[in-house]
Amino acid sequence: MKIAIAIPARYGSTRFPGKPLAEIGGQSMLSRVVSLARSIDGVDVFVTTEDRRIADHAEELDVECIITPDDCPTGSDRVLSALERRGDMPEFVLNLQGDAPFTPPHVVQALIDTFKTTPEVEVVTPVHRLSWDDLDRLREAKKTTPFSGTTAIIDEDSKALWFSKNIIPAIRKEESMREESSLSPVHQHMGLYGFRTDILKKFCALPQGVYEQLEGLEQLRMLENGITITAVHVDIDKGTIQSGIDTPEDLERAEKLLQASA
């Protein structure tokens, strides 16, 4: 069974140009993500980008890099384009974004293990329940960067029903719920996807959906077109960095959290 971890690392981010090359704690974001991917046994790791500067940095990191067209609309499209250029199609590919340097290795491993045990799954993605303190931190962050951090609604069979940049669900009687449990009912989504490659091809052939365009979340295209997303529940330490780096403000918060944990 062939499994690959693809790292799409786009230079031309509107909100944060050159983001994969930005340093966090003296190490580039891309370097951190590559190290994370390489910590997983038995997988093929490569980077894909539209920019020569990132390709040059990948060469410095001694990791394969495939340059793909500038007009790939999403990271998933970039991954598929890179796979087609490589000519070596795995059964399962993880799309590990180049702006998610703090993804815990056990989260990546959990997705791979889910696919190995249930290879019929179409798409897998990690979620975790927020503590009340972490929910409060997310609410505070959204006051200045409202499109950072994604939450999800998950059914009893671990199937994703919806995702949003808003915090969902709304919570009635929150005060009493805080007294009953240390965990809130809010699931935060971590921006990591594992695809069966036939489903990746199907997804990339679909036009963008209405809600995908409104929220800027490509996974909504999957749900709008009947692709099943299996949520893999993972545990995350309280107070850790739990989302990708989307803006310079996110980078600043990450630096402060790193310093606090040092």
C-alpha positions as CSV (number, residue, x, y, z in Angstrom):
1,M,0.0,0.0,0.0
2,K,1.5,3.3,-1.1
3,I,0.9,6.3,1.1
4,A,2.3,9.8,0.5
5,I,2.4,13.0,2.4
6,A,2.2,16.0,0.1
7,I,3.1,19.5,1.4
8,P,1.6,22.2,-0.7
9,A,3.5,25.4,0.1
10,R,2.3,28.5,-1.8
11,Y,4.4,31.6,-1.8
12,G,1.7,34.0,-3.2
13,S,-0.7,34.1,-0.2
14,T,-2.9,37.2,-0.3
15,R,-2.9,37.6,3.5
16,F,0.7,36.5,4.1
17,P,3.1,36.5,1.1
18,G,6.0,34.2,1.4
19,K,4.4,32.5,4.4
20,P,6.2,29.0,4.2
21,L,9.6,30.8,4.4
22,A,8.6,32.8,7.5
23,E,10.6,31.8,10.6
24,I,9.1,30.7,13.8
25,G,11.5,30.2,16.7
26,G,14.5,30.5,14.3
27,Q,13.2,27.8,11.9
28,S,11.3,28.2,8.7
29,M,7.6,27.2,8.7
30,L,8.3,24.8,5.8
31,S,11.2,23.2,7.6
32,R,9.0,22.5,10.6
33,V,6.4,20.9,8.4
34,V,8.9,18.8,6.5
35,S,10.4,17.5,9.7
36,L,7.0,16.6,10.9
37,A,6.2,14.6,7.8
38,R,9.6,12.8,7.9
39,S,8.8,11.7,11.5
40,I,6.1,9.4,10.1
41,D,7.4,5.9,9.1
42,G,6.6,4.2,5.8
43,V,5.4,7.3,3.8
44,D,6.7,9.1,0.8
45,V,7.2,12.9,1.4
46,F,7.3,15.7,-1.1
47,V,6.7,19.5,-1.3
48,T,4.8,21.2,-4.1
49,T,4.8,24.9,-4.9
50,E,4.3,27.5,-7.6
51,D,7.4,29.5,-6.6
52,R,11.1,29.0,-7.3
53,R,12.1,30.6,-3.9
54,I,10.2,27.9,-2.0
55,A,11.6,25.2,-4.4
56,D,15.1,26.5,-3.6
57,H,14.5,26.3,0.1
58,A,13.1,22.7,-0.3
59,E,16.4,21.8,-2.0
60,E,18.2,23.2,1.0
61,L,16.1,20.9,3.2
62,D,16.9,17.9,0.9
63,V,13.2,17.2,0.2
64,E,11.7,16.5,-3.2
65,C,9.8,19.5,-4.6
66,I,7.5,19.6,-7.6
67,I,6.7,23.0,-9.2
68,T,3.0,23.2,-10.1
69,P,1.0,25.9,-12.0
70,D,0.4,29.2,-10.3
71,D,-3.3,29.0,-11.0
72,C,-4.1,25.9,-8.9
73,P,-7.2,27.1,-7.0
74,T,-6.6,25.0,-3.8
75,G,-3.9,23.1,-2.0
76,S,-5.7,19.9,-3.0
77,D,-5.6,20.8,-6.7
78,R,-1.9,21.5,-6.3
79,V,-1.4,18.0,-4.7
80,L,-3.2,16.3,-7.5
81,S,-1.2,18.3,-10.1
82,A,2.0,17.2,-8.4
83,L,1.0,13.6,-8.2
84,E,0.2,13.6,-12.0
85,R,3.6,15.2,-12.7
86,R,5.4,12.5,-10.6
87,G,3.6,9.7,-12.3
88,D,3.5,7.6,-9.1
89,M,0.0,7.5,-7.8
90,P,-0.4,6.2,-4.2
91,E,-3.6,4.7,-2.9
92,F,-3.8,7.4,-0.2
93,V,-2.3,10.9,0.1
94,L,-2.2,13.3,3.0
95,N,-2.4,17.0,2.2
96,L,-0.3,18.5,5.0
97,Q,-0.4,22.2,4.4
98,G,2.9,24.1,4.5
99,D,1.4,26.6,7.0
100,A,0.6,24.0,9.7
101,P,4.0,23.6,11.4
102,F,2.5,22.7,14.8
103,T,0.5,19.7,13.7
104,P,1.3,17.0,16.3
105,P,2.8,13.8,14.7
106,H,0.3,11.6,16.4
107,V,-2.5,13.4,14.5
108,V,-0.9,12.6,11.2
109,Q,-0.4,9.0,12.3
110,A,-4.0,8.8,13.4
111,L,-5.2,9.6,9.8
112,I,-2.8,7.0,8.3
113,D,-4.0,4.4,10.8
114,T,-7.6,5.2,10.0
115,F,-7.0,4.6,6.3
116,K,-5.1,1.4,6.9
117,T,-7.9,-0.1,9.1
118,T,-10.8,1.2,6.9
119,P,-9.4,1.7,3.4
120,E,-13.0,2.3,2.1
121,V,-13.1,5.8,3.7
122,E,-13.2,8.6,1.2
123,V,-11.6,11.6,3.1
124,V,-10.3,11.7,6.6
125,T,-9.6,14.8,8.7
126,P,-8.7,15.5,12.3
127,V,-10.9,17.3,14.9
128,H,-10.7,17.8,18.6
129,R,-13.0,19.1,21.3
130,L,-11.9,22.4,22.7
131,S,-11.6,23.0,26.4
132,W,-13.5,26.0,27.6
133,D,-10.2,27.9,28.0
134,D,-9.2,27.1,24.5
135,L,-12.6,28.1,23.2
136,D,-12.2,31.4,25.0
137,R,-8.8,31.9,23.3
138,L,-10.3,31.1,19.9
139,R,-13.1,33.7,20.5
140,E,-10.5,36.3,21.5
141,A,-8.4,35.6,18.4
142,K,-11.4,35.9,16.1
143,K,-11.9,39.5,17.3
144,T,-8.8,40.5,15.2
145,T,-8.5,37.6,12.7
146,P,-12.1,36.3,12.2
147,F,-11.1,33.9,9.4
148,S,-8.4,32.1,11.4
149,G,-9.5,28.8,13.0
150,T,-12.3,26.5,11.7
151,T,-14.9,24.6,13.7
152,A,-16.9,21.6,12.7
153,I,-20.2,19.8,13.4
154,I,-19.7,16.0,13.7
155,D,-22.4,13.3,13.9
156,E,-22.4,10.3,16.2
157,D,-20.8,8.2,13.5
158,S,-17.8,10.6,13.2
159,K,-19.0,11.9,9.9
160,A,-18.6,15.7,9.3
161,L,-21.9,17.5,8.8
162,W,-20.5,21.0,8.4
163,F,-17.5,23.3,8.8
164,S,-17.4,27.1,9.4
165,K,-15.1,30.0,10.1
166,N,-17.7,31.0,12.6
167,I,-17.7,29.2,15.9
168,I,-20.3,26.5,15.7
169,P,-22.6,25.4,17.3
170,A,-24.0,28.3,19.2
171,I,-24.2,27.4,22.8
172,R,-27.3,28.0,25.0
173,K,-26.9,27.7,28.8
174,E,-23.1,27.9,28.5
175,E,-22.6,28.7,32.2
176,S,-24.2,25.5,33.4
177,M,-22.3,23.5,30.8
178,R,-19.0,24.9,32.0
179,E,-19.8,23.6,35.5
180,E,-20.6,20.1,34.2
181,S,-17.5,19.5,32.0
182,S,-14.0,20.9,31.3
183,L,-14.7,20.3,27.6
184,S,-16.9,22.6,25.4
185,P,-19.1,21.1,22.7
186,V,-17.1,22.8,20.0
187,H,-14.9,20.8,17.7
188,Q,-12.0,22.6,16.1
189,H,-10.9,21.3,12.7
190,M,-7.2,20.9,12.0
191,G,-6.4,21.7,8.3
192,L,-5.1,18.3,7.3
193,Y,-6.8,16.0,4.8
194,G,-6.2,12.4,3.8
195,F,-7.7,11.4,0.5
196,R,-8.2,8.2,-1.4
197,T,-6.6,9.2,-4.6
198,D,-9.7,8.4,-6.7
199,I,-11.7,10.7,-4.4
200,L,-9.1,13.4,-4.8
201,K,-9.5,13.2,-8.6
202,K,-13.3,13.4,-8.2
203,F,-13.1,16.4,-5.9
204,C,-10.7,18.4,-8.0
205,A,-12.9,17.9,-11.1
206,L,-15.9,19.5,-9.3
207,P,-16.6,23.2,-9.6
208,Q,-16.3,25.4,-6.5
209,G,-19.5,25.4,-4.4
210,V,-21.5,28.4,-3.2
211,Y,-20.6,27.8,0.5
212,E,-16.9,27.0,-0.3
213,Q,-16.6,30.4,-1.9
214,L,-18.4,32.2,0.9
215,E,-16.4,30.6,3.7
216,G,-13.2,29.9,1.9
217,L,-13.3,26.3,2.9
218,E,-12.7,23.7,0.2
219,Q,-14.1,20.9,2.4
220,L,-17.6,22.4,1.9
221,R,-17.3,21.5,-1.8
222,M,-17.0,17.9,-0.7
223,L,-20.0,18.0,1.5
224,E,-22.1,19.9,-1.1
225,N,-21.3,17.0,-3.6
226,G,-21.9,14.1,-1.3
227,I,-18.3,13.2,-0.6
228,T,-18.1,11.6,2.9
229,I,-15.6,13.2,5.3
230,T,-14.7,11.0,8.3
231,A,-13.6,13.0,11.3
232,V,-10.8,11.4,13.3
233,H,-11.0,12.5,16.9
234,V,-7.7,13.4,18.4
235,D,-6.5,14.7,21.8
236,I,-4.6,17.9,21.9
237,D,-2.8,19.4,24.9
238,K,-4.6,22.4,26.4
239,G,-3.1,25.7,25.4
240,T,-1.2,24.4,22.4
241,I,-1.1,26.0,19.0
242,Q,-4.1,24.4,17.3
243,S,-4.4,25.9,13.8
244,G,-2.4,26.8,10.8
245,I,-0.6,30.2,10.4
246,D,-2.9,32.2,8.1
247,T,-1.7,35.8,8.9
248,P,1.2,37.7,10.4
249,E,-1.0,38.0,13.6
250,D,-1.2,34.2,13.8
251,L,2.6,34.1,13.5
252,E,3.0,36.6,16.3
253,R,0.7,34.5,18.6
254,A,2.6,31.4,17.7
255,E,5.9,33.0,18.6
256,K,4.4,34.1,22.0
257,L,3.1,30.6,22.7
258,L,6.5,29.0,21.8
259,Q,8.2,31.4,24.2
260,A,5.8,30.7,26.9
261,S,6.3,26.9,26.6
262,A,10.1,27.1,26.4
